Amino acid sequence: MELYGYPLKAKFNQPRPPPPKVPLAASSVTAGYKSRAPCQPDSFSTPWMPNSYYRAAALNPTLSPLTEDFPGLPPTKMVPFISERPCGAFSRHTLDDWHRSNMTNYKESETTRHNAERLRADLTRAIKDVYQQAKRTQGESTKNLGERVNDIEYWKSELCIELDAMIRETNSLMDMQKRLERALADTEGPFQVAHKCLLNREKRMGIDLVSDDVEKQLLTEIKIIRSCRERLQQCLDTVNAQLMCNKEARQELEKDLADKQMGHHIDSKCYQLKNSSRGIHFFKGVERIDATVSVPETWARFTDNNIFRSQSARAASAKLRASTESLLMGTADEMWRQFSKVNDAFTSRITEIANAKSKIQTHLAKTRQEIFQLETKIQVIQKTIRDKEVQLKVAQTRLDERTRRPNVELCRDAAQIRLVQEVNEINETLRNLHQCLRASEDMLQMLVRSKGVLEHDLVVKNNSLFIDQERCMGMRKSYPSTVQILGYV
């Protein structure tokens, strides 16, 4: 048989044996009765009944002495005493107990109802007090929110006024910054012109590569322009720093104004909320969250400090604009005066180089004429030498042919002697002609070298004149005007 629904899944293969009929001792019966729960043999719906009970009941206890094969059961495994009653039922309570239990339940019910009535009266008074307290508290909160909205509107107007003034001042300073940048960019042209003039004059050749007054004035001009550029750059850096201060102050104002607008919007929305408004919800635990970072005093002081910082930045910006205007005027005048001095020095130097060039051209023309005449004489000498060499060839050929005469025909006759004398005379003449040719060629070389020196000197002068007159003065004609340096255009 299998018991379905039993938690321990106990199984029995045979019916449980009947209870033992052997009488037990009174003490054993009393102990077993008190330590064991009552048994209901016909009921299998007791989920607390362990399967060990059935294993113990299956044993057949005896009063005989214990043997080695069967030591017996421990006291906890002894079968409880079960008294036999009609129909196998057990009685737990008496009728008096039943009546007493009912009376107790009646009295508890009456007491509970009385307490409930008292509680309902207390709740009615408490609810009325809650409504009155809630209305009074909500009215005070609404009043405080309205005052807060008015405070925010006041500071918003102050921030807007200061923000407009800061924007105008920042725009004026930005215009001055652009003028400074243009002026600084315009000084780059004169600086590059002066620097290129120096570099071009370094391309002068030979003796013309001198340290003249033009070079000194150019170096002075470069020094002045560099000094002006440094002052303009420092002023521009100061203006940029001031612009950053203005922008920071403006950003603080804008941020504060944006916060004020957001706070005004939120507080206005909170001010207009009612119990019948839409969008109200429960936010559990929100009252325990303290996200505040300021109090009314620090809140007002924060905005007041922002306005004061903006006013200080505007005053410093206006003072800086005045000093920048004075600097632009001073640097433009200083650079223009030095520019005029350099141009005067260039004019004087160009005149000197033009005079030297004219004299060199005169000497070069005379030298070229002398070279032409000497070259003509050298050609005559060379032709004479060639003619004498032909005569020498003839005389030597005759002597060579006469050496082939046979035997006694090799006679030292007058013809032989004259041929020998002719060869010697021609050789002496050729030596003299060659000496004259070398002397003429040396003189020609000297004249050519002198010509080369004059031509080189003329090239040097032409190069110097071209550098000073064409390149340098040509570049200096494009010098920016005072209006451009001041940055008005």
C-alpha positions as CSV (number, residue, x, y, z in Angstrom):
1,M,0.0,0.0,0.0
2,E,1.3,3.5,-0.9
3,L,0.2,6.6,0.9
4,Y,-0.2,9.5,-1.6
5,G,0.4,13.0,-0.3
6,Y,2.5,11.8,2.6
7,P,5.7,13.8,2.9
8,L,8.0,10.9,3.8
9,K,6.7,8.5,1.1
10,A,6.4,5.6,3.6
11,K,5.5,2.2,2.1
12,F,4.1,-0.8,3.9
13,N,4.3,-4.4,2.4
14,Q,2.0,-6.0,5.0
15,P,-0.8,-4.8,7.4
16,R,0.3,-3.4,10.7
17,P,0.2,-6.1,13.4
18,P,-2.3,-5.6,16.3
19,P,-1.1,-3.9,19.4
20,P,0.6,-6.2,21.9
21,K,-1.6,-7.7,24.6
22,V,1.1,-8.2,27.1
23,P,0.5,-5.8,30.1
24,L,3.2,-3.3,30.8
25,A,4.4,-1.8,34.0
26,A,2.5,1.2,35.3
27,S,5.5,3.4,35.2
28,S,6.4,2.3,31.7
29,V,2.8,2.9,30.6
30,T,2.8,6.4,32.1
31,A,6.1,7.3,30.6
32,G,5.1,6.1,27.2
33,Y,1.8,7.8,27.3
34,K,3.3,11.2,28.2
35,S,6.1,11.0,25.7
36,R,4.1,9.7,22.7
37,A,1.4,11.3,20.7
38,P,-1.9,9.5,20.5
39,C,-2.2,7.1,17.6
40,Q,-5.1,7.0,15.2
41,P,-4.8,3.7,13.3
42,D,-7.5,4.5,10.8
43,S,-6.3,7.9,9.9
44,F,-3.4,8.6,7.4
45,S,-3.8,12.3,7.2
46,T,-1.4,13.3,10.0
47,P,1.7,14.8,8.2
48,W,3.6,15.0,11.4
49,M,3.6,11.2,12.0
50,P,7.2,9.8,11.4
51,N,7.8,6.5,9.7
52,S,9.9,5.4,12.7
53,Y,6.6,5.0,14.6
54,Y,5.5,2.2,12.2
55,R,8.8,0.5,12.3
56,A,8.6,0.5,16.1
57,A,5.0,-0.7,16.1
58,A,6.0,-3.5,13.8
59,L,8.1,-5.0,16.5
60,N,6.8,-7.6,18.9
61,P,8.0,-6.5,22.4
62,T,8.4,-9.1,25.1
63,L,9.2,-9.1,28.9
64,S,11.7,-11.9,28.5
65,P,15.3,-11.1,29.2
66,L,17.3,-9.5,26.4
67,T,19.4,-11.8,24.4
68,E,22.5,-11.1,22.4
69,D,20.6,-11.5,19.1
70,F,17.9,-9.0,20.1
71,P,19.1,-6.3,22.5
72,G,15.7,-4.7,22.6
73,L,14.5,-1.1,21.9
74,P,15.9,2.1,23.4
75,P,13.5,4.1,25.7
76,T,12.8,6.6,22.9
77,K,11.5,3.8,20.6
78,M,9.0,2.2,23.0
79,V,5.5,1.9,21.9
80,P,3.1,4.3,23.7
81,F,0.1,3.2,25.6
82,I,-3.2,3.2,23.7
83,S,-6.4,2.8,25.7
84,E,-9.2,1.2,24.0
85,R,-12.4,3.3,23.6
86,P,-15.6,2.6,21.7
87,C,-15.3,3.4,18.0
88,G,-11.6,4.1,18.5
89,A,-12.2,7.9,19.3
90,F,-10.2,10.0,21.8
91,S,-11.7,13.0,23.9
92,R,-9.5,16.1,24.4
93,H,-11.9,18.8,25.9
94,T,-14.9,18.8,28.1
95,L,-18.2,20.5,27.6
96,D,-17.4,23.1,30.3
97,D,-14.3,23.9,28.3
98,W,-16.4,24.5,25.2
99,H,-18.8,26.8,27.0
100,R,-16.0,28.7,28.7
101,S,-14.3,29.2,25.3
102,N,-17.4,30.6,23.8
103,M,-17.9,33.1,26.6
104,T,-14.3,34.2,26.3
105,N,-14.8,34.9,22.6
106,Y,-18.0,36.9,23.3
107,K,-16.2,39.2,25.8
108,E,-13.2,39.7,23.5
109,S,-15.6,40.7,20.6
110,E,-17.4,43.3,22.8
111,T,-14.1,44.8,24.0
112,T,-12.8,45.0,20.4
113,R,-16.0,46.7,19.2
114,H,-15.8,49.3,22.0
115,N,-12.1,50.0,21.2
116,A,-13.0,50.4,17.5
117,E,-15.7,53.0,18.3
118,R,-13.3,55.0,20.4
119,L,-10.7,54.7,17.6
120,R,-13.2,56.0,15.0
121,A,-13.9,59.1,17.1
122,D,-10.3,59.8,17.5
123,L,-9.6,59.3,13.8
124,T,-12.4,61.8,12.9
125,R,-10.9,64.5,15.1
126,A,-7.4,63.7,13.8
127,I,-8.5,63.9,10.2
128,K,-10.1,67.3,10.8
129,D,-6.9,68.5,12.5
130,V,-4.8,67.1,9.6
131,Y,-6.9,69.0,7.0
132,Q,-6.6,72.3,8.9
133,Q,-2.8,71.9,9.5
134,A,-2.2,70.9,5.8
135,K,-4.2,73.9,4.6
136,R,-2.3,76.3,6.9
137,T,1.1,74.7,6.0
138,Q,0.4,74.7,2.3
139,G,-0.6,78.4,2.4
140,E,2.6,79.4,4.1
141,S,4.7,77.4,1.6
142,T,2.8,79.1,-1.3
143,K,3.5,82.5,0.3
144,N,7.2,81.8,0.7
145,L,7.3,80.6,-2.9
146,G,5.7,83.9,-4.1
147,E,8.3,85.9,-2.2
148,R,11.1,83.8,-3.7
149,V,9.8,84.4,-7.2
150,N,9.8,88.1,-6.6
151,D,13.4,88.0,-5.4
152,I,14.5,86.0,-8.4
153,E,12.8,88.5,-10.8
154,Y,14.7,91.4,-9.1
155,W,18.1,89.8,-9.5
156,K,17.2,88.7,-13.0
157,S,16.7,92.3,-14.0
158,E,20.0,93.4,-12.4
159,L,21.8,90.6,-14.2
160,C,20.3,91.6,-17.5
161,I,21.3,95.2,-17.2
162,E,24.9,94.3,-16.3
163,L,25.1,91.6,-19.0
164,D,24.1,94.1,-21.7
165,A,26.7,96.6,-20.5
166,M,29.4,93.8,-20.4
167,I,28.4,92.7,-24.0
168,R,28.8,96.3,-25.3
169,E,32.2,96.7,-23.6
170,T,33.4,93.3,-24.8
171,N,32.5,94.2,-28.4
172,S,34.4,97.5,-28.1
173,L,37.4,95.7,-26.8
174,M,37.2,93.1,-29.5
175,D,37.2,96.0,-32.1
176,M,40.4,97.3,-30.4
177,Q,41.8,93.8,-30.5
178,K,41.2,93.6,-34.3
179,R,42.9,97.0,-34.7
180,L,45.9,95.8,-32.7
181,E,46.1,92.6,-34.7
182,R,45.9,94.6,-38.0
183,A,48.6,97.0,-36.7
184,L,50.8,94.1,-35.7
185,A,50.3,92.4,-39.0
186,D,51.0,95.7,-40.8
187,T,54.4,96.0,-39.0
188,E,55.3,92.7,-40.4
189,G,55.6,94.3,-43.9
190,P,58.1,97.0,-42.9
191,F,60.0,94.6,-40.8
192,Q,60.3,92.1,-43.7
193,V,61.2,95.0,-46.0
194,A,64.0,96.2,-43.8
195,H,65.2,92.6,-43.2
196,K,65.1,91.9,-47.0
197,C,67.0,95.1,-47.7
198,L,69.7,93.9,-45.4
199,L,69.7,90.5,-47.0
200,N,69.8,92.0,-50.5
201,R,72.7,94.3,-49.5
202,E,74.5,91.3,-48.3
203,K,74.6,90.2,-51.9
204,R,76.8,93.2,-52.8
205,M,80.1,92.0,-54.1
206,G,83.7,92.9,-53.5
207,I,84.6,96.4,-52.2
208,D,80.9,97.5,-52.3
209,L,80.2,95.2,-49.3
210,V,80.7,97.9,-46.9
211,S,79.0,99.0,-43.6
212,D,77.6,102.3,-44.7
213,D,75.1,104.7,-43.3
214,V,72.3,102.8,-45.1
215,E,73.1,99.6,-43.2
216,K,73.2,101.4,-39.9
217,Q,69.9,103.1,-40.5
218,L,68.4,99.8,-41.6
219,L,69.6,98.1,-38.4
220,T,68.1,101.0,-36.4
221,E,64.8,100.6,-38.3
222,I,64.7,96.8,-37.6
223,K,65.4,97.5,-33.9
224,I,62.7,100.1,-33.7
225,I,60.2,97.9,-35.6
226,R,61.0,95.0,-33.3
227,S,60.5,97.1,-30.2
228,C,57.2,98.4,-31.6
229,R,56.1,94.8,-32.4
230,E,57.0,93.7,-28.9
231,R,55.0,96.5,-27.3
232,L,52.1,95.8,-29.6
233,Q,52.3,92.1,-28.9
234,Q,52.4,92.7,-25.1
235,C,49.4,95.1,-25.4
236,L,47.6,92.5,-27.6
237,D,48.3,89.8,-24.9
238,T,47.0,92.1,-22.3
239,V,43.9,92.8,-24.4
240,N,43.4,89.0,-24.9
241,A,43.7,88.4,-21.2
242,Q,41.2,91.2,-20.5
243,L,38.9,89.7,-23.1
244,M,39.2,86.4,-21.3
245,C,38.3,88.1,-18.0
246,N,35.4,89.8,-19.7
247,K,34.2,86.5,-21.2
248,E,34.6,84.8,-17.9
249,A,32.6,87.5,-16.2
250,R,30.0,87.4,-19.0
251,Q,29.8,83.6,-18.7
252,E,29.3,83.8,-15.0
253,L,26.5,86.4,-15.6
254,E,24.9,84.3,-18.3
255,K,25.2,81.1,-16.2
256,D,23.8,82.9,-13.2
257,L,21.0,84.4,-15.3
258,A,20.2,81.0,-16.9
259,D,20.1,79.5,-13.4
260,K,17.8,82.3,-12.3
261,Q,15.6,81.7,-15.2
262,M,15.4,78.0,-14.5
263,G,14.8,78.6,-10.8
264,H,12.2,81.2,-11.7
265,H,10.4,78.8,-14.0
266,I,10.5,76.0,-11.4
267,D,9.5,78.2,-8.5
268,S,6.7,79.7,-10.6
269,K,5.5,76.3,-11.5
270,C,5.6,75.2,-7.8
271,Y,3.8,78.4,-6.8
272,Q,1.0,77.6,-9.2
273,L,0.6,74.0,-8.2
274,K,-2.6,73.1,-6.3
275,N,-4.2,69.9,-4.9
276,S,-6.2,69.7,-8.1
277,S,-3.3,70.2,-10.5
278,R,-2.1,67.6,-12.9
279,G,1.4,66.0,-12.7
280,I,1.6,65.6,-8.9
281,H,2.9,62.3,-7.7
282,F,4.3,60.6,-4.7
283,F,8.1,60.8,-4.3
284,K,8.9,58.6,-1.3
285,G,11.7,59.8,0.8
286,V,12.3,63.1,-1.0
287,E,12.0,65.1,2.2
288,R,15.1,63.3,3.5
289,I,17.2,64.5,0.6
290,D,18.9,67.8,1.3
291,A,20.3,69.0,-2.1
292,T,20.6,72.6,-1.1
293,V,24.0,74.3,-1.4
294,S,23.2,77.8,-0.2
295,V,21.1,80.0,2.0
296,P,19.3,83.2,1.1
297,E,22.3,85.3,2.3
298,T,24.9,83.4,0.3
299,W,22.5,83.2,-2.7
300,A,22.1,86.9,-2.9
301,R,25.8,87.5,-2.2
302,F,26.8,85.2,-5.1
303,T,24.8,87.2,-7.6
304,D,26.1,90.5,-6.1
305,N,29.7,89.3,-6.4
306,N,29.1,88.3,-10.0
307,I,27.8,91.8,-10.8
308,F,30.7,93.5,-9.0
309,R,33.3,91.3,-10.8
310,S,31.7,92.3,-14.1
311,Q,31.7,96.0,-13.3
312,S,35.4,95.8,-12.3
313,A,36.2,94.0,-15.6
314,R,34.4,96.7,-17.6
315,A,36.3,99.5,-15.9
316,A,39.7,97.7,-16.5
317,S,38.6,97.1,-20.1
318,A,37.8,100.8,-20.8
319,K,41.2,101.9,-19.3
320,L,43.0,99.4,-21.4
321,R,41.3,100.6,-24.6
322,A,42.5,104.2,-23.9
323,S,46.1,103.1,-23.4
324,T,46.0,100.9,-26.5
325,E,44.9,103.9,-28.6
326,S,47.9,105.9,-27.3
327,L,50.3,103.1,-28.1
328,L,49.0,102.7,-31.6
329,M,49.6,106.4,-32.3
330,G,53.1,106.4,-30.7
331,T,54.4,103.3,-32.6
332,A,53.1,104.6,-35.9
333,D,54.8,107.9,-35.6
334,E,58.1,106.4,-34.4
335,M,58.3,103.9,-37.3
336,W,57.4,106.5,-39.9
337,R,60.3,108.8,-38.8
338,Q,62.8,106.0,-39.0
339,F,61.4,105.0,-42.4
340,S,62.2,108.5,-43.8
341,K,65.7,108.4,-42.4
342,V,66.4,105.1,-44.2
343,N,65.1,106.4,-47.5
344,D,67.4,109.5,-47.3
345,A,70.4,107.3,-46.6
346,F,69.5,105.1,-49.6
347,T,69.2,108.2,-51.9
348,S,72.7,109.4,-50.9
349,R,74.3,106.0,-51.4
350,I,72.7,105.5,-54.8
351,T,74.2,108.8,-56.0
352,E,77.7,107.8,-54.9
353,I,77.4,104.4,-56.6
354,A,76.2,106.0,-59.8
355,N,79.2,108.4,-59.9
356,A,81.7,105.5,-59.3
357,K,80.0,103.5,-62.1
358,S,80.4,106.3,-64.6
359,K,84.2,106.6,-64.0
360,I,84.7,102.9,-64.2
361,Q,82.9,102.8,-67.6
362,T,85.4,105.5,-68.9
363,H,88.5,103.5,-67.8
364,L,87.0,100.3,-69.2
365,A,86.5,101.8,-72.7
366,K,90.2,102.9,-72.8
367,T,91.4,99.6,-71.7
368,R,89.4,97.8,-74.3
369,Q,90.9,100.0,-77.0
370,E,94.4,99.2,-75.9
371,I,93.6,95.5,-75.8
372,F,92.4,95.6,-79.3
373,Q,95.5,97.2,-80.6
374,L,97.8,94.8,-78.7
375,E,95.9,91.8,-80.0
376,T,96.5,93.1,-83.6
377,K,100.3,93.3,-83.0
378,I,100.3,89.8,-81.5
379,Q,98.6,88.5,-84.6
380,V,101.3,90.1,-86.8
381,I,104.1,88.5,-84.7
382,Q,102.4,85.1,-84.9
383,K,102.2,85.4,-88.7
384,T,105.9,86.3,-88.8
385,I,106.8,83.3,-86.7
386,R,104.8,81.0,-88.9
387,D,106.6,82.3,-92.0
388,K,110.0,81.8,-90.4
389,E,109.1,78.3,-89.4
390,V,108.3,77.5,-93.0
391,Q,111.8,78.8,-94.0
392,L,113.3,76.7,-91.2
393,K,111.5,73.6,-92.5
394,V,112.9,74.2,-96.0
395,A,116.5,74.6,-94.7
396,Q,116.3,71.6,-92.4
397,T,114.8,69.5,-95.1
398,R,117.7,70.4,-97.4
399,L,120.2,69.4,-94.8
400,D,118.4,66.2,-94.1
401,E,118.3,65.3,-97.8
402,R,122.1,66.0,-98.2
403,T,122.9,63.5,-95.4
404,R,121.9,60.8,-97.8
405,R,124.7,61.5,-100.3
406,P,126.9,58.4,-101.0
407,N,130.5,58.1,-99.9
408,V,132.7,60.9,-100.9
409,E,129.8,62.9,-102.0
410,L,129.3,63.8,-98.4
411,C,131.3,67.0,-98.9
412,R,131.2,70.0,-96.5
413,D,130.9,72.5,-99.3
414,A,129.7,76.1,-99.3
415,A,126.1,75.1,-99.7
416,Q,126.4,72.9,-96.6
417,I,127.9,75.7,-94.6
418,R,125.3,78.2,-95.7
419,L,122.4,75.9,-94.9
420,V,123.8,75.5,-91.4
421,Q,124.2,79.2,-91.0
422,E,120.6,79.7,-92.3
423,V,119.2,77.3,-89.8
424,N,121.0,79.0,-87.0
425,E,119.9,82.5,-88.1
426,I,116.3,81.4,-88.4
427,N,116.4,79.8,-84.9
428,E,117.7,83.0,-83.4
429,T,115.1,85.0,-85.2
430,L,112.4,82.6,-83.9
431,R,113.7,82.9,-80.4
432,N,113.5,86.7,-80.5
433,L,110.0,86.6,-82.1
434,H,108.8,84.2,-79.3
435,Q,110.2,86.5,-76.7
436,C,108.3,89.4,-78.2
437,L,105.2,87.3,-78.5
438,R,105.5,86.3,-74.8
439,A,106.0,89.9,-73.7
440,S,103.0,91.0,-75.8
441,E,100.9,88.2,-74.4
442,D,101.9,89.1,-70.9
443,M,101.0,92.7,-71.5
444,L,97.7,91.5,-73.0
445,Q,97.0,89.4,-70.0
446,M,97.7,92.4,-67.8
447,L,95.3,94.5,-69.9
448,V,92.7,91.7,-69.8
449,R,93.1,91.4,-66.1
450,S,92.7,95.2,-65.7
451,K,89.8,95.0,-68.0
452,G,88.3,92.1,-65.9
453,V,88.9,94.1,-62.7
454,L,87.1,97.1,-64.3
455,E,84.4,95.0,-65.6
456,H,84.0,93.2,-62.3
457,D,84.0,96.5,-60.5
458,L,81.4,97.7,-63.0
459,V,79.3,94.6,-62.3
460,V,79.7,95.2,-58.6
461,K,78.6,98.8,-59.0
462,N,75.7,97.8,-61.2
463,N,74.8,95.1,-58.7
464,S,75.0,97.5,-55.8
465,L,73.0,100.1,-57.8
466,F,70.4,97.5,-58.8
467,I,70.1,96.3,-55.1
468,D,69.8,99.8,-53.6
469,Q,67.8,101.5,-56.3
470,E,65.6,98.7,-57.7
471,R,65.2,96.1,-55.1
472,C,65.4,98.0,-51.8
473,M,63.8,101.3,-52.9
474,G,61.3,99.4,-55.0
475,M,60.2,97.5,-51.9
476,R,60.2,100.5,-49.7
477,K,57.7,102.3,-51.9
478,S,55.1,99.8,-50.7
479,Y,55.5,100.8,-47.0
480,P,52.1,101.0,-45.3
481,S,50.7,104.4,-44.4
482,T,50.1,105.7,-40.9
483,V,46.4,105.0,-41.3
484,Q,47.1,101.3,-42.0
485,I,49.5,101.0,-39.1
486,L,47.0,102.5,-36.8
487,G,44.6,99.8,-37.8
488,Y,41.7,102.0,-39.0
489,V,41.4,100.2,-42.3
